[in-house]
């Protein structure tokens, strides 16, 4: 992954690419959290293949693309017609492809302003959480504004509550316990691997994503709900 989708850590893919060359293996990187959030120079980013998804930059759902270096070829994985340069047979999702292309063009025109706006929301959320919730922590580097993605924040709350995501959902707050690729009742494999056993047994980690459609007032509402839940937990413990 260029950017981890749960904790927002930005990985040094050029260093990883050098390792792949050292051991003579092909290198594919997941760019899903990168493309549509950061400008991309294809000549500077070293990898043999990378993939991206349209919905991450406000394009249509169900469409994405793969980049491959000219040095390599791909074998077809669905036989039949000659679509997609013989790589994948079947009718192309033309509406999705056109919509994705348009969404990416819009992103590049608005990138700087949108990034500044979303970064302000993230900074504001971190500020409020630190102000109102004692012993709050942030997983990975998600509170480091230079070493993590500006739209992801992974929060570790100082209490255990396996139903927290449901309680927040009932308050019309949509958060995630981990990656959408995994069943949400299971503990995130990322969090499990970066925390000590006692840490994840006594705390609750949630992932928050920010977008251009979020507002400062929504951050206030979110933090106030967490503050109340945290207070109720303290009372019940005592």
Buried (B, 14 or more C-beta within 10 A) or exposed (E): BBBBBBBBBBBEBEEBBEEBEEEEEEBBBBBBBBBBBBEBEEEEBBBBBBBBBBBBBBBBEEBBBEBBBEEEEEEBEEEEEEBBEEBBBEEEBEEBBEBBBEBBEBBEEEBEEBBEBBBBBBBBBBEBBEEBBEEBBBBBBBBEEEEBBBBBBBBBBBBEBEEBBEEBEEEEBEBBBBBEEBEEEEBBEBBEEBBEEEBBEEBBBBBBBBEEEBEEEBBEBBBEBBBEBBEEBEEEEE
